[in-house]
């Protein structure tokens, strides 16, 4: 059951990452056109920098889940690789729970800011005067999905921990081995 849900989380996060990447590409094109038109014909696309900042923030939060779920995050593993599978699993679960706590605090505080911006109809102090809740809704949804992904992985890994299934914990939240990384890169 957990493996099936895990696969669904990966699929949703993969789609969100592709959409975010496409939005980043479009914003890069917009900024490039702005720079070129400003230099060549003296015309500027007002707000291109602001929009690209919003796109970057939203796409980044949505990419967090994909990175987490596919174990693509960077870790310092100098001593990690010499530990037993059980020790690695314990450290991985502790690390995941600490990250879950941090992201819970970040998301709930960001939600407070978002609700305050909605309540007061706050807008950016820029030429576009964007109502802040509009870009923040995409940013917040990415944070909430990341928190949900973390919560799911915490339950999944704690379930495996209770069963003493160290290999399962390593497979879902552990550091990828060199062999796994080579296999992923060569078997696309």
Backbone torsions as a table, in degrees:
resi	resn	phi	psi	omega
1	UNK	NA	-48.0	-179.3
2	UNK	-61.2	-40.5	-178.2
3	UNK	-62.9	-38.0	179.2
4	UNK	-66.9	-44.0	177.9
5	UNK	-64.9	-40.3	178.6
6	UNK	-59.0	-44.7	179.1
7	UNK	-62.4	-37.7	178.6
8	UNK	-67.1	-41.3	176.0
9	UNK	-60.0	-42.3	179.1
10	UNK	-62.7	-42.9	-179.8
11	UNK	-63.1	-44.9	178.8
12	UNK	-62.4	-45.1	-178.5
13	UNK	-68.3	-32.8	177.1
14	UNK	-64.8	-44.9	178.3
15	UNK	-62.1	-45.8	179.6
16	UNK	-61.8	-36.9	179.0
17	UNK	-67.7	-40.7	177.0
18	UNK	-65.3	-40.8	177.6
19	UNK	-63.9	-44.8	177.6
20	UNK	-61.9	-40.7	177.3
21	UNK	-63.9	-40.7	176.4
22	UNK	-63.5	-41.3	178.2
23	UNK	-64.9	-38.4	176.8
24	UNK	-64.6	-41.0	178.1
25	UNK	-62.0	-45.0	178.4
26	UNK	-63.3	-39.7	178.9
27	UNK	-69.0	-33.6	176.2
28	UNK	-65.8	-39.2	176.7
29	UNK	-63.9	-42.9	179.5
30	UNK	-61.4	-44.5	179.4
31	UNK	-65.3	-40.8	178.0
32	UNK	-61.4	-45.7	177.4
33	UNK	-62.4	-37.7	177.8
34	UNK	-62.5	-46.9	-179.6
35	UNK	-63.6	-46.4	-179.6
36	UNK	-64.6	-44.0	-179.0
37	UNK	-68.5	-34.1	177.0
38	UNK	-66.1	-40.9	-177.7
39	UNK	-74.6	-42.7	-172.8
40	UNK	-86.4	-40.3	-175.2
41	UNK	-124.0	3.4	176.5
42	UNK	73.4	19.0	179.8
43	UNK	-111.0	137.2	179.5
44	UNK	-117.9	146.4	173.6
45	UNK	-91.9	96.3	-175.1
46	UNK	-60.7	130.4	175.0
47	UNK	90.0	4.6	-178.6
48	UNK	-63.1	-37.0	178.3
49	UNK	-67.3	-38.5	179.0
50	UNK	-65.3	-47.1	-179.4
51	UNK	-63.2	-42.0	179.8
52	UNK	-64.9	-32.7	175.7
53	UNK	-65.2	-42.4	177.3
54	UNK	-63.6	-43.8	179.9
55	UNK	-62.7	-42.2	179.9
56	UNK	-62.3	-45.7	-179.0
57	UNK	-61.8	-45.9	-178.4
58	UNK	-67.7	-46.5	-177.7
59	UNK	-66.2	-32.6	178.3
60	UNK	-65.8	-45.7	-179.0
61	UNK	-64.8	-34.5	177.4
62	UNK	-71.7	-29.7	179.4
63	UNK	-74.1	-22.8	178.9
64	UNK	-53.7	-46.3	-176.9
65	UNK	-63.9	-42.9	179.5
66	UNK	-61.8	-43.4	178.4
67	UNK	-60.0	-45.7	-179.9
68	UNK	-65.1	-49.0	-174.1
69	UNK	-69.4	-27.6	179.1
70	UNK	-100.0	6.4	179.1
71	UNK	56.5	41.7	-178.9
72	UNK	-93.5	-0.2	-178.3
73	UNK	-72.3	149.9	-178.7
74	UNK	-84.9	134.4	176.8
75	UNK	-136.5	151.4	174.6
76	UNK	-86.4	112.8	-172.1
77	UNK	-122.0	31.9	-178.3
78	UNK	-58.5	-45.6	-179.4
79	UNK	-94.0	-23.2	-177.3
80	UNK	-55.8	-42.2	-175.1
81	UNK	-68.1	-18.7	179.6
82	UNK	-95.0	-1.8	-179.7
83	UNK	-81.0	161.5	174.9
84	UNK	-72.9	162.2	179.8
85	UNK	-58.9	-38.0	179.1
86	UNK	-65.1	-45.8	179.8
87	UNK	-63.7	-40.9	177.1
88	UNK	-61.1	-44.0	-178.7
89	UNK	-61.8	-42.5	179.0
90	UNK	-61.9	-46.8	178.7
91	UNK	-63.9	-39.7	179.3
92	UNK	-63.4	-43.7	179.7
93	UNK	-65.5	-43.9	178.2
94	UNK	-60.8	-45.7	179.3
95	UNK	-61.1	-42.6	179.1
96	UNK	-64.5	-42.5	179.9
97	UNK	-66.0	-37.4	176.2
98	UNK	-66.4	-41.2	176.9
99	UNK	-64.4	-40.4	177.6
100	UNK	-59.3	-45.0	179.0
101	UNK	-62.4	-45.7	179.8
102	UNK	-61.7	-47.0	-178.3
103	UNK	-68.1	-33.2	174.2
104	UNK	-60.1	-48.0	178.5
105	UNK	-62.2	-45.4	-179.7
106	UNK	-60.9	-46.9	-176.3
107	UNK	-67.5	-43.2	-179.5
108	UNK	-67.4	-37.1	177.0
109	UNK	-70.0	-39.2	176.8
110	UNK	-64.8	-36.3	178.3
111	UNK	-64.5	-39.1	176.5
112	UNK	-60.9	-42.9	178.1
113	UNK	-64.4	-43.5	179.2
114	UNK	-59.6	-48.0	-179.0
115	UNK	-64.1	-36.2	176.4
116	UNK	-65.2	-41.0	177.7
117	UNK	-65.5	-35.5	176.3
118	UNK	-67.5	-46.7	-177.7
119	UNK	-59.3	-44.8	-176.8
120	UNK	-94.1	4.2	-178.2
121	UNK	49.5	47.8	-178.2
122	UNK	-67.3	145.4	177.2
123	UNK	-130.7	158.0	-179.6
124	UNK	-67.7	144.4	178.0
125	UNK	-87.6	61.5	-177.8
126	UNK	-134.0	177.9	179.4
127	UNK	-64.3	-30.6	178.6
128	UNK	-77.7	-24.9	-177.2
129	UNK	49.1	47.1	-178.6
130	UNK	-62.8	128.3	171.3
131	UNK	-60.1	123.4	-170.4
132	UNK	-63.4	-24.5	-178.8
133	UNK	-66.4	-24.6	-177.5
134	UNK	-66.5	-55.8	177.2
135	UNK	-70.3	-29.3	-177.7
136	UNK	-69.5	-24.2	179.1
137	UNK	-66.9	-35.7	177.0
138	UNK	-71.9	-39.8	177.6
139	UNK	-64.1	-47.2	-179.0
140	UNK	-64.9	-39.9	-179.7
141	UNK	-62.8	-37.1	175.9
142	UNK	-65.4	-41.0	177.4
143	UNK	-64.4	-42.8	179.6
144	UNK	-65.1	-39.4	177.8
145	UNK	-65.4	-38.1	177.2
146	UNK	-64.2	-43.3	177.7
147	UNK	-62.2	-41.9	177.7
148	UNK	-63.8	-42.2	177.9
149	UNK	-62.2	-44.0	178.0
150	UNK	-62.4	-42.9	179.9
151	UNK	-62.5	-44.9	177.7
152	UNK	-59.2	-48.5	-179.3
153	UNK	-64.1	-32.9	177.4
154	UNK	-65.1	-45.7	178.7
155	UNK	-64.2	-45.3	179.7
156	UNK	-60.0	-48.6	-177.3
157	UNK	-70.9	-35.8	177.1
158	UNK	-68.0	-34.4	174.9
159	UNK	-62.8	-44.6	177.7
160	UNK	-67.0	-35.7	179.6
161	UNK	-63.4	-43.2	178.8
162	UNK	-61.7	-36.9	178.7
163	UNK	-80.8	-3.4	-176.4
164	UNK	59.4	35.7	178.9
165	UNK	-93.1	78.9	-174.9
166	UNK	-64.6	-34.9	180.0
167	UNK	-64.8	-38.7	178.1
168	UNK	-64.2	-44.5	178.9
169	UNK	-60.1	-44.4	178.6
170	UNK	-61.8	-38.7	-178.4
171	UNK	-68.8	-32.2	-175.5
172	UNK	-98.2	-30.2	-178.4
173	UNK	-134.1	-0.9	-178.0
174	UNK	-79.4	171.6	177.0
175	UNK	-74.3	135.3	177.9
176	UNK	-66.6	140.9	175.3
177	UNK	-77.2	164.3	177.3
178	UNK	-60.2	-39.9	179.8
179	UNK	-62.0	-41.8	178.3
180	UNK	-63.2	-42.4	-179.8
181	UNK	-65.6	-42.0	178.0
182	UNK	-63.4	-43.3	179.8
183	UNK	-61.7	-43.1	178.0
184	UNK	-63.8	-38.4	-178.5
185	UNK	-74.5	-29.1	-176.4
186	UNK	-97.2	-13.4	179.9
187	UNK	-120.3	67.7	-177.1
188	UNK	-71.4	NA	NA
